[in-house]
Amino acid sequence: MKETTLNANVQAVLDVLRATEQHPTALEIYEEVRHERPRIGLATIYRILHQLTQQEIIKAIGENDSRYDAHIQRHDHAVCTTCGALLDIPVEVNLTSEALQAAASAAGIELTSHEVRLYGRCAACQGR
């Protein structure tokens, strides 16, 4: 799917993802897209997200409650253990190739990519 030939529903999903620095769920994307495309169905949103992820135009983050990111270059995330916010880490976290390979080997996998996740309380939750 070339971006120049995207249909209106696909473009609306991409517009929502590119307009936010958050990592919305499919349901959150659906709620936003419905403002512009009120007849769109949730199943269509899931189908579009799956296609865009398969084509590596966007990135799915997480296993069960997937969140989506239009920023597909390798970057790391922080997760709030109180509210569940998923935040981009604005600095590069450097790990040596040797450390990554050793960790992958210990887990019994062949390393193809990696992501660092930090867990703690976000600024909003710290202030509560």
N, CA, C and O of each residue as an XYZ file, in Angstrom:
512
protein
N       0.853     -1.175      0.000
C       0.000      0.000      0.000
C       0.897      1.236      0.000
O       1.517      1.558      1.014
N       0.963      1.911     -1.113
C       1.752      3.127     -1.195
C       0.940      4.268     -0.600
O      -0.275      4.342     -0.783
N       1.619      5.150      0.109
C       0.909      6.228      0.768
C       0.209      7.160     -0.207
O      -0.747      7.833      0.179
N       0.650      7.221     -1.449
C       0.010      8.092     -2.428
C      -1.344      7.553     -2.871
O      -2.150      8.298     -3.429
N      -1.609      6.268     -2.633
C      -2.862      5.671     -3.066
C      -3.728      5.235     -1.887
O      -4.555      4.336     -2.037
N      -3.560      5.841     -0.743
C      -4.337      5.462      0.431
C      -5.782      5.911      0.295
O      -6.059      7.003     -0.202
N      -6.709      5.055      0.743
C      -8.095      5.492      0.734
C      -8.346      6.405      1.938
O      -7.492      6.540      2.814
N      -9.507      7.017      1.967
C      -9.809      8.027      2.993
C      -9.782      7.452      4.407
O      -9.356      8.137      5.336
N     -10.226      6.214      4.587
C     -10.217      5.612      5.921
C      -8.789      5.382      6.416
O      -8.467      5.683      7.566
N      -7.946      4.854      5.550
C      -6.550      4.605      5.910
C      -5.857      5.929      6.211
O      -5.117      6.042      7.188
N      -6.098      6.922      5.376
C      -5.477      8.230      5.584
C      -5.928      8.842      6.907
O      -5.128      9.471      7.600
N      -7.188      8.667      7.261
C      -7.701      9.206      8.525
C      -7.002      8.552      9.716
O      -6.674      9.231     10.689
N      -6.772      7.242      9.648
C      -6.060      6.533     10.718
C      -4.628      7.057     10.820
O      -4.146      7.347     11.915
N      -3.956      7.177      9.692
C      -2.581      7.701      9.695
C      -2.530      9.126     10.229
O      -1.615      9.476     10.974
N      -3.493      9.939      9.860
C      -3.527     11.324     10.338
C      -3.635     11.375     11.855
O      -2.964     12.184     12.495
N      -4.471     10.523     12.436
C      -4.618     10.477     13.898
C      -3.298     10.071     14.541
O      -2.859     10.695     15.508
N      -2.670      9.040     14.014
C      -1.409      8.571     14.599
C      -0.287      9.584     14.465
O       0.516      9.752     15.383
N      -0.229     10.252     13.337
C       0.857     11.217     13.118
C       0.645     12.515     13.888
O       1.593     13.274     14.094
N      -0.573     12.774     14.310
C      -0.882     14.021     15.007
C      -0.672     13.923     16.514
O      -0.843     14.915     17.223
N      -0.306     12.751     17.011
C      -0.156     12.586     18.450
C       1.223     12.064     18.808
O       1.857     11.344     18.037
N       1.669     12.442     19.991
C       2.903     11.863     20.522
C       2.568     10.746     21.503
O       3.457     10.110     22.069
N       1.280     10.520     21.693
C       0.818      9.418     22.535
C       0.890      8.134     21.717
O       1.244      8.154     20.539
N       0.558      7.049     22.339
C       0.531      5.751     21.678
C      -0.878      5.184     21.875
O      -1.105      4.374     22.773
N      -1.824      5.615     21.029
C      -3.221      5.246     21.247
C      -3.527      3.775     20.961
O      -2.840      3.116     20.181
N      -4.578      3.285     21.616
C      -5.091      1.944     21.354
C      -5.983      2.022     20.112
O      -6.286      3.112     19.627
N      -6.392      0.885     19.611
C      -7.295      0.840     18.459
C      -8.607      1.561     18.784
O      -9.150      2.278     17.943
N      -9.106      1.373     19.985
C     -10.359      2.024     20.376
C     -10.202      3.547     20.432
O     -11.104      4.279     20.025
N      -9.067      4.019     20.930
C      -8.821      5.460     20.970
C      -8.700      6.027     19.559
O      -9.185      7.125     19.287
N      -8.061      5.289     18.671
C      -7.946      5.717     17.272
C      -9.333      5.760     16.640
O      -9.675      6.709     15.934
N     -10.118      4.734     16.898
C     -11.495      4.667     16.384
C     -12.300      5.887     16.810
O     -12.981      6.503     15.991
N     -12.222      6.233     18.089
C     -12.978      7.387     18.599
C     -12.558      8.680     17.902
O     -13.403      9.528     17.615
N     -11.264      8.838     17.628
C     -10.776     10.034     16.943
C     -11.172     10.048     15.471
O     -11.606     11.076     14.951
N     -11.024      8.919     14.805
C     -11.327      8.846     13.376
C     -12.813      9.088     13.125
O     -13.183      9.657     12.099
N     -13.655      8.664     14.043
C     -15.111      8.840     13.872
C     -15.524     10.301     13.769
O     -16.587     10.598     13.224
N     -14.707     11.224     14.279
C     -15.038     12.648     14.139
C     -15.025     13.048     12.666
O     -15.839     13.862     12.230
N     -14.105     12.477     11.912
C     -13.972     12.791     10.489
C     -14.750     11.808      9.619
O     -15.282     12.187      8.575
N     -14.816     10.561     10.038
C     -15.439      9.495      9.252
C     -16.452      8.771     10.143
O     -16.177      7.663     10.605
N     -17.616      9.375     10.391
C     -18.574      8.828     11.370
C     -19.125      7.440     11.059
O     -19.629      6.769     11.960
N     -19.043      6.998      9.821
C     -19.603      5.688      9.461
C     -18.588      4.557      9.539
O     -18.926      3.406      9.264
N     -17.361      4.866      9.906
C     -16.325      3.837      9.969
C     -16.608      2.885     11.132
O     -17.083      3.310     12.185
N     -16.323      1.626     10.944
C     -16.535      0.630     11.994
C     -15.236      0.279     12.705
O     -14.145      0.463     12.166
N     -15.372     -0.225     13.913
C     -14.206     -0.616     14.692
C     -13.429     -1.743     13.998
O     -12.198     -1.760     14.035
N     -14.137     -2.673     13.374
C     -13.459     -3.761     12.659
C     -12.597     -3.210     11.520
O     -11.522     -3.741     11.241
N     -13.062     -2.162     10.874
C     -12.284     -1.526      9.807
C     -11.009     -0.920     10.379
O      -9.943     -1.023      9.770
N     -11.113     -0.294     11.538
C      -9.934      0.281     12.194
C      -8.914     -0.821     12.481
O      -7.731     -0.663     12.180
N      -9.359     -1.923     13.054
C      -8.446     -3.041     13.337
C      -7.790     -3.560     12.060
O      -6.594     -3.852     12.049
N      -8.566     -3.676     10.990
C      -8.041     -4.169      9.719
C      -6.975     -3.210      9.172
O      -5.919     -3.643      8.709
N      -7.262     -1.920      9.231
C      -6.316     -0.909      8.741
C      -5.044     -0.935      9.578
O      -3.944     -0.902      9.028
N      -5.181     -0.995     10.909
C      -4.010     -1.031     11.778
C      -3.155     -2.265     11.493
O      -1.926     -2.187     11.477
N      -3.808     -3.393     11.271
C      -3.075     -4.621     10.949
C      -2.308     -4.456      9.636
O      -1.130     -4.803      9.558
N      -2.971     -3.928      8.610
C      -2.321     -3.735      7.309
C      -1.141     -2.776      7.418
O      -0.064     -3.051      6.889
N      -1.340     -1.649      8.104
C      -0.273     -0.656      8.229
C       0.903     -1.201      9.021
O       2.054     -0.871      8.736
N       0.617     -2.039     10.019
C       1.679     -2.662     10.805
C       2.434     -3.670      9.946
O       3.664     -3.692      9.957
N       1.713     -4.499      9.204
C       2.346     -5.493      8.337
C       3.240     -4.825      7.292
O       4.284     -5.367      6.928
N       2.838     -3.666      6.817
C       3.601     -2.956      5.792
C       4.664     -2.048      6.402
O       5.353     -1.319      5.688
N       4.792     -2.097      7.713
C       5.786     -1.330      8.467
C       5.669      0.176      8.257
O       6.668      0.895      8.255
N       4.433      0.640      8.081
C       4.159      2.077      8.004
C       3.954      2.619      9.420
O       4.280      3.770      9.709
N       3.407      1.769     10.300
C       3.270      2.086     11.719
C       3.819      0.916     12.518
O       4.188     -0.118     11.961
N       3.865      1.096     13.837
C       4.405      0.051     14.705
C       3.384     -0.267     15.794
O       2.817      0.642     16.401
N       3.152     -1.541     16.039
C       2.310     -1.976     17.158
C       3.226     -2.210     18.349
O       4.283     -2.829     18.225
N       2.808     -1.711     19.493
C       3.612     -1.840     20.702
C       2.775     -2.591     21.732
O       1.633     -2.219     22.002
N       3.334     -3.626     22.295
C       2.617     -4.398     23.304
C       2.020     -5.648     22.709
O       1.933     -5.796     21.490
N       1.614     -6.534     23.570
C       1.076     -7.806     23.121
C      -0.442     -7.842     23.223
O      -1.119     -8.028     22.211
N      -0.985     -7.669     24.407
C      -2.428     -7.819     24.608
C      -3.198     -6.551     24.273
O      -4.110     -6.582     23.447
N      -2.847     -5.453     24.895
C      -3.527     -4.187     24.668
C      -2.633     -3.337     23.779
O      -2.006     -2.383     24.238
N      -2.581     -3.700     22.489
C      -1.660     -3.021     21.573
C      -1.936     -1.537     21.493
O      -3.078     -1.079     21.474
N      -0.844     -0.813     21.447
C      -0.873      0.614     21.191
C      -0.104      0.805     19.903
O       0.695     -0.047     19.513
N      -0.344      1.917     19.249
C       0.220      2.117     17.923
C       1.045      3.395     17.873
O       0.771      4.366     18.578
N       2.061      3.366     17.021
C       3.022      4.454     16.939
C       3.360      4.692     15.475
O       3.715      3.756     14.758
N       3.253      5.943     15.025
C       3.626      6.288     13.656
C       5.129      6.530     13.544
O       5.664      6.629     12.440
N       5.798      6.624     14.668
C       7.252      6.826     14.698
C       7.889      5.436     14.699
O       8.026      4.819     15.756
N       8.278      4.941     13.525
C       8.719      3.548     13.428
C      10.216      3.347     13.540
O      10.678      2.209     13.622
N      10.996      4.439     13.547
C      12.428      4.261     13.744
C      12.641      3.708     15.152
O      11.847      3.974     16.054
N      13.716      2.936     15.338
C      13.970      2.329     16.631
C      14.070      3.396     17.708
O      14.856      4.338     17.599
N      13.271      3.236     18.738
C      13.339      4.107     19.902
C      12.801      3.344     21.099
O      12.151      2.309     20.950
N      13.074      3.856     22.269
C      12.729      3.164     23.501
C      11.547      3.834     24.187
O      11.169      4.958     23.854
N      10.967      3.119     25.158
C       9.771      3.603     25.830
C       9.879      3.503     27.345
O      10.629      2.693     27.890
N       9.101      4.359     28.004
C       8.909      4.290     29.449
C       7.433      3.996     29.683
O       6.572      4.517     28.973
N       7.141      3.166     30.674
C       5.775      2.772     30.985
C       5.458      3.187     32.416
O       6.192      2.850     33.345
N       4.357      3.924     32.587
C       3.938      4.302     33.937
C       3.245      3.113     34.578
O       2.280      2.579     34.031
N       3.735      2.701     35.732
C       3.173      1.541     36.424
C       1.886      1.890     37.170
O       1.214      1.000     37.691
N       1.537      3.175     37.225
C       0.305      3.585     37.892
C      -0.841      3.747     36.897
O      -1.895      3.129     37.052
N      -0.633      4.585     35.867
C      -1.727      4.868     34.922
C      -1.605      4.130     33.595
O      -2.548      4.119     32.803
N      -0.447      3.511     33.344
C      -0.253      2.757     32.105
C       0.215      3.578     30.925
O       0.319      3.045     29.820
N       0.503      4.863     31.117
C       0.976      5.706     30.008
C       2.220      5.088     29.376
O       3.079      4.542     30.069
N       2.301      5.181     28.068
C       3.454      4.692     27.310
C       4.108      5.912     26.682
O       3.498      6.585     25.852
N       5.339      6.201     27.069
C       6.015      7.429     26.670
C       7.287      7.123     25.891
O       8.014      6.184     26.215
N       7.548      7.921     24.864
C       8.827      7.803     24.163
C       9.930      8.309     25.077
O       9.747      9.304     25.778
N      11.059      7.643     25.076
C      12.239      8.133     25.797
C      12.965      9.055     24.820
O      13.384      8.605     23.754
N      13.122     10.339     25.160
C      13.660     11.306     24.209
C      15.180     11.299     24.054
O      15.739     12.154     23.368
N      15.839     10.348     24.682
C      17.288     10.214     24.523
C      17.585      8.796     24.061
O      16.803      7.877     24.306
N      18.708      8.624     23.398
C      19.091      7.301     22.928
C      19.666      6.494     24.086
O      20.563      6.957     24.790
N      19.146      5.292     24.278
C      19.661      4.378     25.286
C      20.618      3.434     24.562
O      20.202      2.641     23.718
N      21.884      3.527     24.896
C      22.907      2.737     24.207
C      23.265      1.475     24.983
O      23.626      1.532     26.158
N      23.159      0.353     24.315
C      23.601     -0.930     24.849
C      24.587     -1.503     23.851
O      24.406     -1.365     22.641
N      25.616     -2.140     24.348
C      26.597     -2.705     23.432
C      26.001     -3.892     22.680
O      25.107     -4.583     23.169
N      26.513     -4.098     21.502
C      26.097     -5.239     20.695
C      26.362     -6.545     21.452
O      25.571     -7.485     21.382
N      27.480     -6.588     22.171
C      27.832     -7.789     22.942
C      26.809     -8.064     24.034
O      26.412     -9.210     24.244
N      26.381     -7.008     24.734
C      25.386     -7.179     25.802
C      24.050     -7.655     25.227
O      23.397     -8.527     25.799
N      23.656     -7.084     24.104
C      22.403     -7.495     23.462
C      22.480     -8.944     22.989
O      21.539     -9.711     23.194
N      23.578     -9.319     22.367
C      23.743    -10.692     21.889
C      23.768    -11.673     23.057
O      23.186    -12.754     22.964
N      24.432    -11.313     24.153
C      24.483    -12.186     25.324
C      23.094    -12.376     25.916
O      22.730    -13.487     26.302
N      22.322    -11.310     25.989
C      20.956    -11.406     26.521
C      20.084    -12.274     25.614
O      19.321    -13.112     26.095
N      20.202    -12.071     24.309
C      19.427    -12.870     23.361
C      19.812    -14.341     23.452
O      18.949    -15.220     23.459
N      21.091    -14.596     23.519
C      21.576    -15.970     23.619
C      21.069    -16.637     24.896
O      20.648    -17.794     24.876
N      21.111    -15.899     26.004
C      20.632    -16.454     27.282
C      19.140    -16.770     27.238
O      18.671    -17.690     27.908
N      18.397    -15.995     26.440
C      16.960    -16.234     26.302
C      16.660    -17.286     25.235
O      15.521    -17.734     25.099
N      17.690    -17.677     24.479
C      17.498    -18.691     23.451
C      16.892    -18.166     22.169
O      16.229    -18.907     21.443
N      17.114    -16.882     21.881
C      16.563    -16.320     20.643
C      17.680    -15.776     19.768
O      18.778    -15.483     20.242
N      17.377    -15.647     18.484
C      18.265    -14.967     17.546
C      17.803    -13.521     17.493
O      16.665    -13.253     17.107
N      18.646    -12.603     17.865
C      18.286    -11.190     17.966
C      18.045    -10.582     16.588
O      18.897    -10.668     15.703
N      16.882     -9.970     16.417
C      16.584     -9.246     15.180
C      16.379     -7.761     15.445
O      16.620     -6.941     14.559
N      15.942     -7.402     16.638
C      15.782     -5.999     17.019
C      15.650     -5.941     18.538
O      15.540     -6.972     19.202
N      15.661     -4.747     19.069
C      15.492     -4.612     20.514
C      14.830     -3.283     20.841
O      14.828     -2.350     20.039
N      14.276     -3.227     22.029
C      13.674     -2.020     22.568
C      13.892     -2.039     24.066
O      13.697     -3.068     24.714
N      14.296     -0.908     24.621
C      14.451     -0.784     26.066
C      13.150     -0.217     26.615
O      12.597      0.726     26.048
N      12.662     -0.779     27.704
C      11.483     -0.249     28.395
C      11.858      0.044     29.836
O      12.415     -0.799     30.538
N      11.542      1.249     30.255
C      11.752      1.653     31.636
C      10.386      1.706     32.310
O       9.410      2.145     31.703
N      10.315      1.261     33.559
C       9.057      1.242     34.293
C       9.172      2.123     35.527
O      10.188      2.105     36.223
N       8.138      2.884     35.788
C       8.100      3.760     36.949
C       6.838      4.618     36.885
O       5.931      4.338     36.101
N       6.783      5.650     37.702
C       5.609      6.528     37.736
C       5.868      7.771     36.899
O       6.911      8.408     37.045
N       4.929      8.124     36.022
C       5.056      9.306     35.178
C       4.929     10.575     36.030
O       4.557     10.519     37.202
N       5.243     11.707     35.418
C       5.211     12.983     36.142
C       3.819     13.272     36.712
O       3.700     13.752     37.840
N       2.776     12.986     35.946
C       1.408     13.254     36.419
C       1.085     12.404     37.655
O       0.491     12.902     38.611
N       1.470     11.146     37.637
C       1.187     10.261     38.776
C       2.060     10.589     39.979
O       1.632     10.407     41.119
N       3.270     11.069     39.744
C       4.134     11.482     40.847
C       3.531     12.672     41.584
O       3.695     12.809     42.797
N       2.829     13.537     40.840
C       2.237     14.735     41.439
C       0.962     14.483     42.195
O       0.460     15.383     42.867
N       0.424     13.292     42.107
C      -0.845     12.974     42.801
C      -0.609     12.543     44.214
O      -1.560     12.242     44.934
